[in-house]
Amino acid sequence: MTGNVRLDGLSEIAGFIGAALVDSDSGMALGTLGGGAINLEVAAAGNADVVRAKRQVAKSLGLTDSIEDILLTLSKQYHLIRPLDSNQDLFLYVVLDRARANLAMARHALKSFEQTLDFK
């Protein structure tokens, strides 16, 4: 794991490949875990652009609801982006093996995991 934030609990999600805690303003990964062939630093920066773009679209549409998560479905993977309820400037990014993952359980696990984060 890199960074000073512990993401170990995410590795227990079925199909886990990698994860990052990302600052949505800078695109910087504050912590990463796993990743395999996926460069989580590059993914963090790119997904920060996605989060900013979706927020801008929501604002342009006059939506007052917040983003719970963003899902990118690939033929072999799920990429989940979840802005933190406790700090909208940060989001969790998790890559899962689609053949082994349970998407509903993964979304639940991400929400629960956020409550274990300690930024001290």
A tleap script that builds the chain and sets N, CA, C and O, in Angstrom:
source leaprc.protein.ff14SB
mol = sequence {
  NMET THR GLY ASN VAL ARG LEU ASP GLY LEU
  SER GLU ILE ALA GLY PHE ILE GLY ALA ALA
  LEU VAL ASP SER ASP SER GLY MET ALA LEU
  GLY THR LEU GLY GLY GLY ALA ILE ASN LEU
  GLU VAL ALA ALA ALA GLY ASN ALA ASP VAL
  VAL ARG ALA LYS ARG GLN VAL ALA LYS SER
  LEU GLY LEU THR ASP SER ILE GLU ASP ILE
  LEU LEU THR LEU SER LYS GLN TYR HIE LEU
  ILE ARG PRO LEU ASP SER ASN GLN ASP LEU
  PHE LEU TYR VAL VAL LEU ASP ARG ALA ARG
  ALA ASN LEU ALA MET ALA ARG HIE ALA LEU
  LYS SER PHE GLU GLN THR LEU ASP PHE CLYS
}
set mol.1.N position { 0.842 -1.180 0.000 }
set mol.1.CA position { 0.000 0.000 0.000 }
set mol.1.C position { 0.884 1.239 0.000 }
set mol.1.O position { 1.919 1.274 0.666 }
set mol.2.N position { 0.473 2.249 -0.747 }
set mol.2.CA position { 1.186 3.515 -0.718 }
set mol.2.C position { 0.300 4.564 -0.074 }
set mol.2.O position { -0.916 4.401 0.018 }
set mol.3.N position { 0.935 5.658 0.375 }
set mol.3.CA position { 0.190 6.722 1.039 }
set mol.3.C position { 0.055 6.419 2.516 }
set mol.3.O position { 0.529 5.392 3.002 }
set mol.4.N position { -0.612 7.345 3.236 }
set mol.4.CA position { -0.727 7.179 4.681 }
set mol.4.C position { -2.139 6.779 5.111 }
set mol.4.O position { -2.464 6.832 6.297 }
set mol.5.N position { -2.967 6.384 4.164 }
set mol.5.CA position { -4.324 5.953 4.459 }
set mol.5.C position { -4.398 4.446 4.269 }
set mol.5.O position { -3.955 3.925 3.246 }
set mol.6.N position { -4.948 3.754 5.237 }
set mol.6.CA position { -5.032 2.288 5.181 }
set mol.6.C position { -6.281 1.860 4.418 }
set mol.6.O position { -7.405 2.164 4.816 }
set mol.7.N position { -6.062 1.152 3.322 }
set mol.7.CA position { -7.146 0.667 2.478 }
set mol.7.C position { -7.282 -0.850 2.544 }
set mol.7.O position { -8.040 -1.439 1.773 }
set mol.8.N position { -6.556 -1.484 3.457 }
set mol.8.CA position { -6.490 -2.943 3.522 }
set mol.8.C position { -7.856 -3.627 3.532 }
set mol.8.O position { -8.021 -4.677 2.910 }
set mol.9.N position { -8.829 -3.054 4.222 }
set mol.9.CA position { -10.143 -3.670 4.316 }
set mol.9.C position { -10.819 -3.877 2.972 }
set mol.9.O position { -11.663 -4.761 2.826 }
set mol.10.N position { -10.451 -3.068 1.995 }
set mol.10.CA position { -11.068 -3.198 0.668 }
set mol.10.C position { -10.633 -4.463 -0.052 }
set mol.10.O position { -11.346 -4.951 -0.929 }
set mol.11.N position { -9.486 -4.994 0.303 }
set mol.11.CA position { -8.985 -6.197 -0.375 }
set mol.11.C position { -9.850 -7.418 -0.102 }
set mol.11.O position { -9.711 -8.443 -0.770 }
set mol.12.N position { -10.743 -7.314 0.879 }
set mol.12.CA position { -11.631 -8.424 1.205 }
set mol.12.C position { -12.871 -8.477 0.310 }
set mol.12.O position { -13.629 -9.445 0.357 }
set mol.13.N position { -13.078 -7.450 -0.497 }
set mol.13.CA position { -14.220 -7.448 -1.418 }
set mol.13.C position { -13.969 -8.502 -2.492 }
set mol.13.O position { -12.882 -8.564 -3.068 }
set mol.14.N position { -14.971 -9.324 -2.756 }
set mol.14.CA position { -14.836 -10.380 -3.771 }
set mol.14.C position { -14.448 -9.777 -5.115 }
set mol.14.O position { -15.076 -8.828 -5.585 }
set mol.15.N position { -13.404 -10.338 -5.730 }
set mol.15.CA position { -12.947 -9.870 -7.030 }
set mol.15.C position { -11.998 -8.689 -6.972 }
set mol.15.O position { -11.662 -8.121 -8.011 }
set mol.16.N position { -11.553 -8.302 -5.771 }
set mol.16.CA position { -10.693 -7.126 -5.611 }
set mol.16.C position { -9.431 -7.210 -6.473 }
set mol.16.O position { -8.738 -8.227 -6.489 }
set mol.17.N position { -9.153 -6.126 -7.182 }
set mol.17.CA position { -7.910 -5.991 -7.947 }
set mol.17.C position { -7.073 -4.847 -7.384 }
set mol.17.O position { -5.872 -5.005 -7.165 }
set mol.18.N position { -7.696 -3.703 -7.151 }
set mol.18.CA position { -6.953 -2.560 -6.645 }
set mol.18.C position { -7.882 -1.463 -6.167 }
set mol.18.O position { -9.071 -1.451 -6.483 }
set mol.19.N position { -7.310 -0.525 -5.387 }
set mol.19.CA position { -8.110 0.578 -4.845 }
set mol.19.C position { -7.228 1.790 -4.619 }
set mol.19.O position { -6.012 1.687 -4.456 }
set mol.20.N position { -7.882 2.943 -4.613 }
set mol.20.CA position { -7.189 4.186 -4.298 }
set mol.20.C position { -8.162 5.123 -3.596 }
set mol.20.O position { -9.362 5.118 -3.870 }
set mol.21.N position { -7.623 5.925 -2.686 }
set mol.21.CA position { -8.348 7.045 -2.112 }
set mol.21.C position { -7.796 8.271 -2.819 }
set mol.21.O position { -6.589 8.510 -2.814 }
set mol.22.N position { -8.693 9.050 -3.431 }
set mol.22.CA position { -8.260 10.097 -4.354 }
set mol.22.C position { -8.814 11.460 -3.952 }
set mol.22.O position { -9.969 11.577 -3.543 }
set mol.23.N position { -7.976 12.484 -4.076 }
set mol.23.CA position { -8.397 13.875 -3.927 }
set mol.23.C position { -9.006 14.295 -5.261 }
set mol.23.O position { -8.314 14.310 -6.279 }
set mol.24.N position { -10.293 14.635 -5.265 }
set mol.24.CA position { -10.970 14.915 -6.536 }
set mol.24.C position { -10.532 16.237 -7.164 }
set mol.24.O position { -10.699 16.423 -8.369 }
set mol.25.N position { -9.982 17.148 -6.387 }
set mol.25.CA position { -9.509 18.415 -6.957 }
set mol.25.C position { -8.190 18.253 -7.696 }
set mol.25.O position { -8.041 18.728 -8.822 }
set mol.26.N position { -7.237 17.585 -7.064 }
set mol.26.CA position { -5.898 17.452 -7.657 }
set mol.26.C position { -5.725 16.187 -8.489 }
set mol.26.O position { -4.863 16.131 -9.366 }
set mol.27.N position { -6.552 15.162 -8.214 }
set mol.27.CA position { -6.373 13.871 -8.877 }
set mol.27.C position { -5.287 13.028 -8.240 }
set mol.27.O position { -4.944 11.964 -8.756 }
set mol.28.N position { -4.739 13.490 -7.122 }
set mol.28.CA position { -3.665 12.769 -6.447 }
set mol.28.C position { -4.221 11.626 -5.606 }
set mol.28.O position { -5.195 11.798 -4.873 }
set mol.29.N position { -3.595 10.465 -5.718 }
set mol.29.CA position { -3.953 9.322 -4.880 }
set mol.29.C position { -3.325 9.514 -3.507 }
set mol.29.O position { -2.107 9.645 -3.392 }
set mol.30.N position { -4.143 9.530 -2.476 }
set mol.30.CA position { -3.663 9.687 -1.102 }
set mol.30.C position { -3.243 8.350 -0.517 }
set mol.30.O position { -2.531 8.292 0.486 }
set mol.31.N position { -3.690 7.285 -1.150 }
set mol.31.CA position { -3.324 5.937 -0.749 }
set mol.31.C position { -3.768 4.976 -1.829 }
set mol.31.O position { -4.801 5.188 -2.464 }
set mol.32.N position { -2.997 3.920 -2.045 }
set mol.32.CA position { -3.360 2.893 -3.027 }
set mol.32.C position { -3.103 1.519 -2.434 }
set mol.32.O position { -2.327 1.362 -1.492 }
set mol.33.N position { -3.770 0.532 -3.005 }
set mol.33.CA position { -3.583 -0.853 -2.595 }
set mol.33.C position { -3.802 -1.732 -3.810 }
set mol.33.O position { -4.804 -1.586 -4.511 }
set mol.34.N position { -2.871 -2.647 -4.068 }
set mol.34.CA position { -3.015 -3.567 -5.194 }
set mol.34.C position { -2.908 -2.851 -6.522 }
set mol.34.O position { -2.146 -1.897 -6.675 }
set mol.35.N position { -3.686 -3.328 -7.480 }
set mol.35.CA position { -3.705 -2.702 -8.795 }
set mol.35.C position { -3.288 -3.620 -9.910 }
set mol.35.O position { -3.789 -3.507 -11.028 }
set mol.36.N position { -2.363 -4.545 -9.621 }
set mol.36.CA position { -1.889 -5.439 -10.676 }
set mol.36.C position { -1.336 -4.647 -11.846 }
set mol.36.O position { -0.439 -3.823 -11.668 }
set mol.37.N position { -1.858 -4.887 -13.037 }
set mol.37.CA position { -1.386 -4.201 -14.247 }
set mol.37.C position { -1.952 -2.793 -14.375 }
set mol.37.O position { -1.579 -2.065 -15.294 }
set mol.38.N position { -2.842 -2.398 -13.473 }
set mol.38.CA position { -3.462 -1.076 -13.541 }
set mol.38.C position { -2.633 -0.080 -12.743 }
set mol.38.O position { -2.383 -0.281 -11.554 }
set mol.39.N position { -2.209 0.990 -13.400 }
set mol.39.CA position { -1.477 2.057 -12.733 }
set mol.39.C position { -2.499 2.909 -11.984 }
set mol.39.O position { -3.188 3.730 -12.589 }
set mol.40.N position { -2.596 2.718 -10.682 }
set mol.40.CA position { -3.609 3.399 -9.887 }
set mol.40.C position { -3.393 4.907 -9.804 }
set mol.40.O position { -4.353 5.654 -9.618 }
set mol.41.N position { -2.163 5.361 -9.936 }
set mol.41.CA position { -1.883 6.803 -9.927 }
set mol.41.C position { -2.485 7.460 -11.166 }
set mol.41.O position { -3.099 8.523 -11.070 }
set mol.42.N position { -2.313 6.833 -12.326 }
set mol.42.CA position { -2.885 7.351 -13.576 }
set mol.42.C position { -4.404 7.270 -13.523 }
set mol.42.O position { -5.097 8.204 -13.926 }
set mol.43.N position { -4.918 6.149 -13.023 }
set mol.43.CA position { -6.371 5.972 -12.903 }
set mol.43.C position { -6.969 7.012 -11.962 }
set mol.43.O position { -8.053 7.533 -12.225 }
set mol.44.N position { -6.280 7.316 -10.876 }
set mol.44.CA position { -6.767 8.308 -9.918 }
set mol.44.C position { -6.944 9.665 -10.596 }
set mol.44.O position { -7.982 10.311 -10.452 }
set mol.45.N position { -5.933 10.084 -11.326 }
set mol.45.CA position { -5.999 11.381 -12.010 }
set mol.45.C position { -7.128 11.404 -13.038 }
set mol.45.O position { -7.882 12.374 -13.112 }
set mol.46.N position { -7.243 10.352 -13.821 }
set mol.46.CA position { -8.296 10.295 -14.836 }
set mol.46.C position { -9.686 10.250 -14.241 }
set mol.46.O position { -10.608 10.876 -14.764 }
set mol.47.N position { -9.845 9.518 -13.155 }
set mol.47.CA position { -11.160 9.418 -12.526 }
set mol.47.C position { -11.538 10.682 -11.777 }
set mol.47.O position { -12.725 10.945 -11.581 }
set mol.48.N position { -10.567 11.466 -11.356 }
set mol.48.CA position { -10.876 12.780 -10.776 }
set mol.48.C position { -11.534 13.651 -11.845 }
set mol.48.O position { -12.455 14.411 -11.544 }
set mol.49.N position { -11.066 13.546 -13.089 }
set mol.49.CA position { -11.703 14.268 -14.194 }
set mol.49.C position { -13.149 13.823 -14.379 }
set mol.49.O position { -14.031 14.646 -14.624 }
set mol.50.N position { -13.390 12.516 -14.261 }
set mol.50.CA position { -14.747 11.967 -14.396 }
set mol.50.C position { -15.656 12.538 -13.302 }
set mol.50.O position { -16.768 12.982 -13.587 }
set mol.51.N position { -15.190 12.527 -12.071 }
set mol.51.CA position { -15.993 13.039 -10.952 }
set mol.51.C position { -16.304 14.518 -11.155 }
set mol.51.O position { -17.446 14.942 -10.982 }
set mol.52.N position { -15.293 15.307 -11.522 }
set mol.52.CA position { -15.523 16.738 -11.745 }
set mol.52.C position { -16.525 16.957 -12.878 }
set mol.52.O position { -17.399 17.818 -12.776 }
set mol.53.N position { -16.403 16.183 -13.954 }
set mol.53.CA position { -17.312 16.332 -15.102 }
set mol.53.C position { -18.748 15.977 -14.706 }
set mol.53.O position { -19.679 16.699 -15.062 }
set mol.54.N position { -18.937 14.881 -13.980 }
set mol.54.CA position { -20.287 14.481 -13.570 }
set mol.54.C position { -20.899 15.508 -12.623 }
set mol.54.O position { -22.099 15.777 -12.691 }
set mol.55.N position { -20.090 16.078 -11.750 }
set mol.55.CA position { -20.609 17.111 -10.852 }
set mol.55.C position { -21.019 18.356 -11.629 }
set mol.55.O position { -22.024 18.992 -11.311 }
set mol.56.N position { -20.240 18.698 -12.645 }
set mol.56.CA position { -20.570 19.864 -13.461 }
set mol.56.C position { -21.864 19.634 -14.240 }
set mol.56.O position { -22.695 20.536 -14.345 }
set mol.57.N position { -22.036 18.438 -14.781 }
set mol.57.CA position { -23.270 18.109 -15.499 }
set mol.57.C position { -24.466 18.185 -14.550 }
set mol.57.O position { -25.500 18.754 -14.898 }
set mol.58.N position { -24.328 17.614 -13.357 }
set mol.58.CA position { -25.412 17.651 -12.377 }
set mol.58.C position { -25.774 19.093 -12.031 }
set mol.58.O position { -26.950 19.438 -11.916 }
set mol.59.N position { -24.750 19.931 -11.866 }
set mol.59.CA position { -24.982 21.346 -11.565 }
set mol.59.C position { -25.694 22.029 -12.733 }
set mol.59.O position { -26.635 22.794 -12.523 }
set mol.60.N position { -25.251 21.759 -13.955 }
set mol.60.CA position { -25.867 22.354 -15.143 }
set mol.60.C position { -27.324 21.945 -15.295 }
set mol.60.O position { -28.143 22.713 -15.799 }
set mol.61.N position { -27.640 20.734 -14.857 }
set mol.61.CA position { -29.016 20.236 -14.931 }
set mol.61.C position { -29.874 20.702 -13.753 }
set mol.61.O position { -31.079 20.455 -13.713 }
set mol.62.N position { -29.236 21.375 -12.802 }
set mol.62.CA position { -29.963 21.841 -11.638 }
set mol.62.C position { -30.305 20.739 -10.650 }
set mol.62.O position { -31.228 20.885 -9.849 }
set mol.63.N position { -29.571 19.646 -10.700 }
set mol.63.CA position { -29.821 18.541 -9.778 }
set mol.63.C position { -29.280 18.900 -8.396 }
set mol.63.O position { -28.159 19.394 -8.273 }
set mol.64.N position { -30.063 18.655 -7.375 }
set mol.64.CA position { -29.618 18.959 -6.017 }
set mol.64.C position { -29.162 17.712 -5.277 }
set mol.64.O position { -28.709 17.794 -4.135 }
set mol.65.N position { -29.278 16.572 -5.914 }
set mol.65.CA position { -28.861 15.303 -5.330 }
set mol.65.C position { -27.348 15.158 -5.451 }
set mol.65.O position { -26.739 15.745 -6.345 }
set mol.66.N position { -26.740 14.380 -4.559 }
set mol.66.CA position { -25.295 14.149 -4.640 }
set mol.66.C position { -25.031 12.795 -5.308 }
set mol.66.O position { -25.895 11.918 -5.338 }
set mol.67.N position { -23.835 12.654 -5.833 }
set mol.67.CA position { -23.432 11.406 -6.485 }
set mol.67.C position { -23.126 10.368 -5.416 }
set mol.67.O position { -22.288 10.596 -4.543 }
set mol.68.N position { -23.799 9.238 -5.485 }
set mol.68.CA position { -23.525 8.137 -4.542 }
set mol.68.C position { -22.357 7.307 -5.060 }
set mol.68.O position { -21.415 7.023 -4.321 }
set mol.69.N position { -22.419 6.925 -6.315 }
set mol.69.CA position { -21.278 6.253 -6.933 }
set mol.69.C position { -21.401 6.340 -8.448 }
set mol.69.O position { -22.462 6.638 -8.996 }
set mol.70.N position { -20.292 6.073 -9.095 }
set mol.70.CA position { -20.203 6.036 -10.552 }
set mol.70.C position { -19.638 4.670 -10.895 }
set mol.70.O position { -18.653 4.232 -10.301 }
set mol.71.N position { -20.259 3.999 -11.850 }
set mol.71.CA position { -19.839 2.656 -12.236 }
set mol.71.C position { -19.432 2.637 -13.697 }
set mol.71.O position { -20.169 3.096 -14.570 }
set mol.72.N position { -18.255 2.103 -13.948 }
set mol.72.CA position { -17.808 1.838 -15.310 }
set mol.72.C position { -17.739 0.325 -15.444 }
set mol.72.O position { -17.001 -0.337 -14.714 }
set mol.73.N position { -18.505 -0.215 -16.372 }
set mol.73.CA position { -18.555 -1.656 -16.580 }
set mol.73.C position { -17.759 -2.001 -17.829 }
set mol.73.O position { -18.091 -1.566 -18.931 }
set mol.74.N position { -16.716 -2.780 -17.646 }
set mol.74.CA position { -15.915 -3.272 -18.765 }
set mol.74.C position { -16.242 -4.750 -18.963 }
set mol.74.O position { -16.943 -5.344 -18.143 }
set mol.75.N position { -15.751 -5.336 -20.024 }
set mol.75.CA position { -16.069 -6.740 -20.275 }
set mol.75.C position { -15.513 -7.666 -19.203 }
set mol.75.O position { -16.082 -8.729 -18.955 }
set mol.76.N position { -14.399 -7.279 -18.557 }
set mol.76.CA position { -13.797 -8.138 -17.536 }
set mol.76.C position { -13.677 -7.493 -16.166 }
set mol.76.O position { -13.250 -8.144 -15.213 }
set mol.77.N position { -14.045 -6.230 -16.055 }
set mol.77.CA position { -13.858 -5.527 -14.786 }
set mol.77.C position { -15.004 -4.576 -14.494 }
set mol.77.O position { -15.718 -4.134 -15.395 }
set mol.78.N position { -15.164 -4.271 -13.206 }
set mol.78.CA position { -15.983 -3.164 -12.736 }
set mol.78.C position { -15.027 -2.128 -12.155 }
set mol.78.O position { -14.082 -2.475 -11.445 }
set mol.79.N position { -15.273 -0.870 -12.456 }
set mol.79.CA position { -14.546 0.230 -11.839 }
set mol.79.C position { -15.581 1.064 -11.096 }
set mol.79.O position { -16.468 1.655 -11.712 }
set mol.80.N position { -15.467 1.111 -9.771 }
set mol.80.CA position { -16.402 1.846 -8.924 }
set mol.80.C position { -15.736 3.097 -8.380 }
set mol.80.O position { -14.612 3.053 -7.881 }
set mol.81.N position { -16.440 4.205 -8.483 }
set mol.81.CA position { -15.988 5.481 -7.940 }
set mol.81.C position { -17.039 5.908 -6.928 }
set mol.81.O position { -18.215 6.041 -7.267 }
set mol.82.N position { -16.618 6.122 -5.688 }
set mol.82.CA position { -17.564 6.514 -4.640 }
set mol.82.C position { -17.061 7.742 -3.884 }
set mol.82.O position { -16.152 7.634 -3.061 }
set mol.83.N position { -17.655 8.922 -4.161 }
set mol.83.CA position { -17.314 10.101 -3.354 }
set mol.83.C position { -17.681 9.831 -1.892 }
set mol.83.O position { -18.709 9.220 -1.604 }
set mol.84.N position { -16.837 10.290 -0.986 }
set mol.84.CA position { -17.080 10.047 0.427 }
set mol.84.C position { -18.189 10.950 0.954 }
set mol.84.O position { -18.219 12.144 0.657 }
set mol.85.N position { -19.090 10.383 1.727 }
set mol.85.CA position { -20.135 11.184 2.382 }
set mol.85.C position { -19.505 12.162 3.364 }
set mol.85.O position { -19.972 13.289 3.523 }
set mol.86.N position { -18.440 11.717 4.019 }
set mol.86.CA position { -17.804 12.516 5.063 }
set mol.86.C position { -16.893 13.608 4.522 }
set mol.86.O position { -16.530 14.527 5.257 }
set mol.87.N position { -16.518 13.524 3.251 }
set mol.87.CA position { -15.635 14.529 2.645 }
set mol.87.C position { -15.787 14.445 1.125 }
set mol.87.O position { -15.157 13.606 0.482 }
set mol.88.N position { -16.615 15.308 0.558 }
set mol.88.CA position { -16.907 15.262 -0.878 }
set mol.88.C position { -15.698 15.599 -1.749 }
set mol.88.O position { -15.761 15.436 -2.967 }
set mol.89.N position { -14.597 16.066 -1.152 }
set mol.89.CA position { -13.371 16.330 -1.912 }
set mol.89.C position { -12.597 15.048 -2.183 }
set mol.89.O position { -11.642 15.057 -2.960 }
set mol.90.N position { -12.993 13.949 -1.555 }
set mol.90.CA position { -12.293 12.673 -1.702 }
set mol.90.C position { -13.233 11.619 -2.265 }
set mol.90.O position { -14.446 11.677 -2.061 }
set mol.91.N position { -12.655 10.651 -2.981 }
set mol.91.CA position { -13.448 9.508 -3.424 }
set mol.91.C position { -12.616 8.243 -3.376 }
set mol.91.O position { -11.389 8.267 -3.477 }
set mol.92.N position { -13.334 7.123 -3.216 }
set mol.92.CA position { -12.716 5.808 -3.295 }
set mol.92.C position { -12.869 5.304 -4.716 }
set mol.92.O position { -13.930 5.446 -5.324 }
set mol.93.N position { -11.814 4.721 -5.236 }
set mol.93.CA position { -11.820 4.121 -6.565 }
set mol.93.C position { -11.417 2.660 -6.384 }
set mol.93.O position { -10.354 2.366 -5.837 }
set mol.94.N position { -12.270 1.749 -6.844 }
set mol.94.CA position { -12.005 0.326 -6.665 }
set mol.94.C position { -12.186 -0.395 -7.993 }
set mol.94.O position { -13.154 -0.162 -8.718 }
set mol.95.N position { -11.234 -1.278 -8.298 }
set mol.95.CA position { -11.299 -2.101 -9.508 }
set mol.95.C position { -11.556 -3.539 -9.078 }
set mol.95.O position { -10.875 -4.076 -8.204 }
set mol.96.N position { -12.564 -4.156 -9.715 }
set mol.96.CA position { -12.956 -5.520 -9.381 }
set mol.96.C position { -12.957 -6.400 -10.623 }
set mol.96.O position { -13.269 -5.951 -11.726 }
set mol.97.N position { -12.603 -7.653 -10.417 }
set mol.97.CA position { -12.720 -8.669 -11.469 }
set mol.97.C position { -14.204 -8.994 -11.599 }
set mol.97.O position { -14.825 -9.493 -10.661 }
set mol.98.N position { -14.757 -8.709 -12.760 }
set mol.98.CA position { -16.199 -8.856 -12.962 }
set mol.98.C position { -16.683 -10.295 -12.770 }
set mol.98.O position { -17.800 -10.516 -12.300 }
set mol.99.N position { -15.856 -11.266 -13.127 }
set mol.99.CA position { -16.261 -12.673 -13.017 }
set mol.99.C position { -16.389 -13.123 -11.561 }
set mol.99.O position { -17.125 -14.065 -11.267 }
set mol.100.N position { -15.679 -12.458 -10.652 }
set mol.100.CA position { -15.682 -12.878 -9.250 }
set mol.100.C position { -16.416 -11.911 -8.324 }
set mol.100.O position { -16.662 -12.236 -7.162 }
set mol.101.N position { -16.763 -10.741 -8.819 }
set mol.101.CA position { -17.353 -9.700 -7.978 }
set mol.101.C position { -18.868 -9.810 -7.901 }
set mol.101.O position { -19.525 -10.272 -8.833 }
set mol.102.N position { -19.398 -9.378 -6.779 }
set mol.102.CA position { -20.830 -9.187 -6.602 }
set mol.102.C position { -21.000 -7.680 -6.456 }
set mol.102.O position { -20.639 -7.103 -5.430 }
set mol.103.N position { -21.547 -7.055 -7.479 }
set mol.103.CA position { -21.603 -5.599 -7.523 }
set mol.103.C position { -22.387 -5.002 -6.354 }
set mol.103.O position { -21.955 -4.015 -5.759 }
set mol.104.N position { -23.508 -5.579 -6.030 }
set mol.104.CA position { -24.313 -5.055 -4.921 }
set mol.104.C position { -23.543 -5.136 -3.601 }
set mol.104.O position { -23.552 -4.191 -2.812 }
set mol.105.N position { -22.885 -6.255 -3.370 }
set mol.105.CA position { -22.098 -6.408 -2.143 }
set mol.105.C position { -20.899 -5.458 -2.132 }
set mol.105.O position { -20.543 -4.924 -1.082 }
set mol.106.N position { -20.281 -5.247 -3.280 }
set mol.106.CA position { -19.139 -4.338 -3.365 }
set mol.106.C position { -19.563 -2.908 -3.031 }
set mol.106.O position { -18.862 -2.204 -2.304 }
set mol.107.N position { -20.695 -2.486 -3.555 }
set mol.107.CA position { -21.191 -1.142 -3.253 }
set mol.107.C position { -21.468 -1.001 -1.763 }
set mol.107.O position { -21.138 0.022 -1.163 }
set mol.108.N position { -22.067 -2.012 -1.169 }
set mol.108.CA position { -22.335 -2.004 0.263 }
set mol.108.C position { -21.020 -1.951 1.059 }
set mol.108.O position { -20.902 -1.202 2.030 }
set mol.109.N position { -20.050 -2.747 0.639 }
set mol.109.CA position { -18.758 -2.786 1.331 }
set mol.109.C position { -18.054 -1.431 1.271 }
set mol.109.O position { -17.441 -1.009 2.251 }
set mol.110.N position { -18.136 -0.754 0.137 }
set mol.110.CA position { -17.512 0.571 0.018 }
set mol.110.C position { -18.152 1.560 0.981 }
set mol.110.O position { -17.457 2.320 1.655 }
set mol.111.N position { -19.458 1.547 1.042 }
set mol.111.CA position { -20.162 2.456 1.948 }
set mol.111.C position { -19.758 2.173 3.392 }
set mol.111.O position { -19.496 3.102 4.156 }
set mol.112.N position { -19.708 0.903 3.767 }
set mol.112.CA position { -19.309 0.532 5.130 }
set mol.112.C position { -17.853 0.878 5.400 }
set mol.112.O position { -17.508 1.332 6.491 }
set mol.113.N position { -16.999 0.661 4.404 }
set mol.113.CA position { -15.571 0.921 4.588 }
set mol.113.C position { -15.303 2.383 4.908 }
set mol.113.O position { -14.423 2.696 5.710 }
set mol.114.N position { -16.053 3.270 4.286 }
set mol.114.CA position { -15.835 4.693 4.521 }
set mol.114.C position { -15.873 5.033 6.011 }
set mol.114.O position { -15.119 5.888 6.476 }
set mol.115.N position { -16.736 4.374 6.744 }
set mol.115.CA position { -16.874 4.655 8.171 }
set mol.115.C position { -15.657 4.220 8.977 }
set mol.115.O position { -15.499 4.634 10.125 }
set mol.116.N position { -14.792 3.389 8.391 }
set mol.116.CA position { -13.585 2.947 9.086 }
set mol.116.C position { -12.382 3.839 8.796 }
set mol.116.O position { -11.342 3.714 9.442 }
set mol.117.N position { -12.523 4.737 7.826 }
set mol.117.CA position { -11.395 5.611 7.467 }
set mol.117.C position { -11.064 6.560 8.600 }
set mol.117.O position { -11.948 7.153 9.218 }
set mol.118.N position { -9.778 6.690 8.856 }
set mol.118.CA position { -9.293 7.597 9.889 }
set mol.118.C position { -8.240 8.474 9.251 }
set mol.118.O position { -7.182 7.982 8.860 }
set mol.119.N position { -8.507 9.761 9.137 }
set mol.119.CA position { -7.595 10.692 8.456 }
set mol.119.C position { -6.629 11.360 9.402 }
set mol.119.O position { -5.982 12.335 9.019 }
set mol.120.N position { -6.505 10.880 10.616 }
set mol.120.CA position { -5.607 11.508 11.610 }
set mol.120.C position { -4.170 11.148 11.357 }
set mol.120.O position { -3.285 11.587 12.092 }
savepdb mol mol.pdb
quit
